[in-house]
Amino acid sequence: MDYLKICDNMNTKVVDVKIKRLFNPTMVMQGILLIAVLVIGIMYIFNHKLENIFYGVLAANLLVLAYNNYKFFHKKYMNYLYIIFAIYLIISIIINIW
């Protein structure tokens, strides 16, 4: 039997594969902010004057997390949690400076 005849007799389906980009600038930004949160968090343990900087970087990381979740992962209620906690951190920074 010929190979082409076998393929014609079978019900074959064509599947389109979408390849997602691995390099997204917001994902890279999220990774950089995560490393910054870890480094500043360790520094904050020894020097409590870095409190506002730590909270600011954490709030920025949460906002980027919310955007990435909205754009790529589509977990509905996590966006609200990220944004609410980021706004809380920003308000606490403003109150602490004032």
N, C-alpha and C positions, 0 to 999 in steps of 0.2 A: 504494500500500500504506500501510496505517496503521502508525504507529510502535509501537503496543501489540502488534499482531500480529507484528511483527518481533521484539520482545523476548520474546514468548511462544514463538516458534519456536526461539530461540537458547537454549543452555544457559548461563544466567546464574548467577553465584555472588555471594553476599553476603559481603563481607569486613569484618570488624570491625577497626577501627584503634584500638589502645590508645595514648593519648598519655601519655608519661611527663612527670612534673613536672620543670620545669627548675630550680626553686628547691628545693634540699634543704639543710637547715641544716648537715649534715656536709660537703657539698661546699663551702659558703661557708666553713666552718671550715678546711677543707683549703687553700683559696685564701689565707685570711688567714695561716695558719701557713706557707705557702710564701713569702709576701711577708716574713714575719718572719724566716724562715730566711735568705733572701737579704740582708736588711738587716743582721741580726746577723752573718752570715757575712762581709760586707764590713767591718763594724766589727771583727770578730775578726782580720782580716788586720793591722790597725794596732794593736790592743790585745789581747794574749793573755790578759788577765785575764777575758775574757768566754767562756772555754772551756766552763765548766759551763753557762752560760746557753744557749750555742749548741747544745751537746749535748742539753740538756733540751728546747728547742724542736724540734730535729730528731727526738728520740724521740717527742714528742707528735705531730708530723706523721706519723711512720711508723705510729703506732697508729691515727690517723684514716685513713690510707691503707689499712691492713689492714681496718678496718671498712667503708670504702667499697668496697673490692674484694670483700669477702664479701657485702655487701648488693646491689651493683649490677653489678659486672663479672664475677664468678664465675671468676676465674683462680685455680685451686686452689693451686698451689705458691707463688704470690707472697705469699699470706697468711702462710705459714710464714716466708718470707724477711723480710718486714716485721717480724713479731713478734720473731723471733730477733735481728735487728739492733737493734730498739728496746730489748729487754731487755739486750743487750750495752752499749748506750749508757747506760742507767740504772745498770747495775752499775759502769760506768767513772766515772760521776758520783759515786756513793756512795764508791768507792775513792779518788777524787781529793779529796773533801771530808774523808774520814776521815784 
